Amino acid sequence: MGVKFGFKLNNSMVVGPDGGGGDVPSELKNEMNEVFNRKFGTSQIYDPDTWADTVNIMTPLPTKTTTGSVATFTDGADSLPMKSVVCSISAVQSGSGDPSPSNVRSISGFTGLNLYRQGKNLYKYPYDSMLNLSGSGQNRTVVNSTITRSSIIPIKSGTTYTLSGNRTGASDSFGRLATFTELPAVDSVSVRFLSYSNNSSATFTAQDNEHYALVLVSNAPDEDCHMQLEVGSSATSYVAYSAPTIIPITWQTEAGTVYGCFVNPITGLLTVTHVKTTVNDLTINRSTIYTNPVFYAHISIHLPESTFGMADKLKYIGIKSDGQAFSEDSVDYDFAFNGKRIYIRADSYSDVPSLKQALGNTEIVYELATPQTFQLTAEQVNSLLGVNNVWHDANGDTTVTYYVDINAIMSQLEA
């Protein structure tokens, strides 16, 4: 026996091969009922209107995988647990420019994250605050307001978003907050400002450390204005806002602060790949065989060529065979690894004691030769029907493997 897929499964009806509604052939009804009853151990008649939802829980359905700063897919199965969600995380370094003793760039790790799962429209309505901006140009300040309403929305650095909707009677602009990691407090953050016209759209890419958007709309427009913020570079058809599902994942107790890892909330597996060490009392020597003052020290860490190195007072330039490589570089306070030896170029120093003092308590992030694993509490993350956006609020991408909606499969077969 084989189910005849000449009929498209739809959440509201069963559509015949000719595209019309019509009666479902009794033979097909009998076959579908037999399939469902054998699968679920029941003895009942399944109405054709329920076939799509019933088939969606008959795993295994085909799966797909997508990845990005926000993992977005448009063909998710309704209310099915995702097969896998992997969050990659790497350390964050403050400031800019080459690290040095006079330009210390601190390194931060993570003790957890928040995992977000939301539908297409990220624009929050109704509004939960009333704010405005003072100043002009792109450098403005958040202030209290009784006129201009706002929607504060979590966003992800490196992701492109498009805002659209009709705001008749509103000023032709909206603002978005920049470079902060906590929810904005009045008079505490600056913003970047982006022009926007009614009945059109505006696209922007969130910059580093931009974690929230503040959408300003005058005259408190209602839901009929169809405001929509979505992932992507173009506006698509409007759907109503639905609040995100937020799942907190923490590992402070199990692993402490980590500086590079992968965590799968579905399995609860945390794999730590990078840690931070403080180089406090290196036994530093100076090589006299090179033109430039190259210093070196032995340190018991491992840094494969395929990964990154990071230090708060030194610039990492890669895996080098020996100090000779520094003759090709002109930047002071470089460092390189060679197995268990760290090479340091410091043109400003000619003696070991003064360099050791300058580099006291230097922090270095490095990759573990053998990753460490920890078991966290497993979480269930269900997909939404259709468009899903999945991301986390730490520094890194999200990779999702999900089950595909049966209607999307049938649409492709009929195309």
Beta strands, then each sheet from edge to edge (+ up, - down):
strand 1: 8-9
strand 2: 14-15
strand 3: 63-68
strand 4: 71-76
strand 5: 84-90
strand 6: 92-93
strand 7: 107-108
strand 8: 112-118
strand 9: 131-136
strand 10: 139-144
strand 11: 149-154
strand 12: 160-165
strand 13: 173-177
strand 14: 190-195
strand 15: 200-205
strand 16: 212-217
strand 17: 228-231
strand 18: 245-250
strand 19: 260-264
strand 20: 269-279
strand 21: 285-287
strand 22: 294-298
strand 23: 310-311
strand 24: 315-319
strand 25: 334-338
strand 26: 341-345
strand 27: 362-375
strand 28: 386-392
strand 29: 398-403
sheet 1: 1+ 2-
sheet 2: 3+ 29- 5+ 19- 20+ 27- 23+
sheet 3: 4+ 28- 8+ 18-
sheet 4: 6+ 7-
sheet 5: 9+ 10- 14+ 13-
sheet 6: 11+ 16-
sheet 7: 15+ 12- 17+
sheet 8: 21+ 22- 26+ 25- 24-
end
